[in-house]
Amino acid sequence: MDKNIYEVLHNQTYGRYVTAKRCIKQGELIWNEKPLIVGSQIGGGIICFKCCVFISKTQCLICDKCRTAFICDLHCSGEFHNTKECEELSKLALDSDFLKYNNNLITPLRLLLLRNYSQNIWQEIMKLEAHVESRRGTPIWDTNKILVEDVLKDTGLLLDEDITNETIQKICGLLDVNTFEIRPPQNRCQEISKSESQCLRGLYLKTALMSHACVSNTHLTVDDNFLLRVHASTDIKEGHPIVFNYANVLDGTQVRKKHLKYGKHFECNCKRCLDPSELNTNISSLKCHKCKTGIILPEVFNSTNNNWCCKSCGKVFKNCLIETVLRQVDNLIEDTDQTNLFKLEELYGKLLKTLHPHHYLILALQQKLVGLYTQSIQNKKNLSRKNELCQNLIKVYEILEPGISRNQGVIQYELHSTIANLAYKEYSLGEITLETLLQQLFLAEATLKAALKHLIYEPKKSPEGRIVQEALGYLKDLRQSISDIKEQITSRTLCTKTKKKRNHK
Ligand SMILES: C[S@@+](CC[C@H](N)C(=O)[O-])C[C@H]1O[C@@H](n2cnc3c(N)ncnc32)[C@H](O)[C@@H]1O
């Protein structure tokens, strides 16, 4: 890894941010980093202080030295509960059940303890953006006051005079602004707990400095040892910011803006946010009910209360009307059984009368439908429909998540099997020739190779890493089938030629 690849700069808009010191090629590893701290989210469960897997309250053991830290196993070899933390925790002389019933305290407390044994790191932590002023008096401030601040103070847990209520709120703020959602290790959690769906949060001091853009130029992965790797997802020019998307890539601008404003306390003004068509994807666009042909887009996206306008007939719609329509659509989606393919298709058809085919609510339905079609009977109709849905999703991802993209990889993987299965089906029904089957298998192979290009960076034990292992097996099978069919075609051609020669004689 080249240390001269990036540098940290500062400006008025972003605060500190990271830029490329030289041109960075797609796929290049920019840095990797171990977390300073891993913890559960507010309201999440309790975790082993050593290896950070979730453990159930009834099964957890206690570290025999500090008598406070939870551990999953007496022989757990996790590295996160170091001797210094253990010493600091034992000084607090807590009741061994205390953190079990005040588990929201665990992550901020572990961070605060660092102050006592690692001044340098503590100073780095204190430099992180916490947005204390923007958070003051908001619901999250009040929640943290009750769940963290008051408990810490009332129980006399923090003896230092200079740890003020403000410092505790700052710790809570910087955890919210700077931590990354990470999945619990996939290799251990199944045996220990059923809380697999719960996410952890990790504080990575270097990665936290990356600024946000709604179209990212990096690809982040976290392996089972919580090592975070930052790869360039596209080529990055010298001097350009190295960014990632703090929001959900398939959310429309208004939804992303809300998430960034309330969660990260800033207004994004990237190219995608400033373009009402969102780079021509129309991911926020609606269909015009007046002219029936045009699409409705926001006039501008830099205020929350702007009007929307039909690009074809010019009719203007108030933002509150659009919000009402979207709320109704949300309710319809909520009221529909998400596991029922027929009902979901019915809803899809209904929503297409109002929303653009690339609208984010339509795309979310398409993702669900792809999942349902994967589990459904593999007949021609279902396979063709799944093919169409995958193609549509890929088109949008190619624009909004260009270069290396986990989402694209997964959909391409789904698409390859659909192409191959559909071709086999059509061939068996006598609808296509052996030559066309071969062409379709070539297409499936190219799609699978494209999926692998996206997914090759995924940690081996992650769900996507497992897809890679499966995909490599399928690639081998597919190549074998292609070679068999080629042979069949060649021998058939030879046979026909021989027959012709014989007839000629
Ligand atoms: C994870 S921190 C990034 C590091 C931070 N700039 C610092 O100096 O510690 C996230 C914060 O950076 C700022 N930020 C990141 N991306 C931004 C963007 N695109 N526009 C404005 N502010 C941004 C916001 O203050 C945000 O809450």
The ligand as an ORCA input file, in Angstrom:
! r2SCAN-3c Opt
* xyz 0 1
  C     -17.635     11.335      9.040
  S     -17.370     13.028      9.245
  C     -16.149     13.401      8.069
  C     -14.952     14.068      8.707
  C     -15.217     15.467      9.190
  N     -15.275     16.371      8.073
  C     -14.160     15.946     10.180
  O     -13.566     16.993      9.989
  O     -13.983     15.269     11.207
  C     -18.854     13.619      8.571
  C     -19.011     15.100      8.622
  O     -18.216     15.738      7.612
  C     -18.951     16.784      6.984
  N     -19.227     16.404      5.581
  C     -18.946     15.231      4.994
  N     -19.305     15.239      3.701
  C     -19.847     16.431      3.449
  C     -20.419     17.022      2.288
  N     -20.518     16.384      1.133
  N     -20.880     18.304      2.403
  C     -20.798     18.967      3.580
  N     -20.268     18.430      4.720
  C     -19.791     17.191      4.651
  C     -20.235     16.905      7.764
  O     -20.030     17.826      8.783
  C     -20.419     15.518      8.327
  O     -21.220     15.485      9.471
*
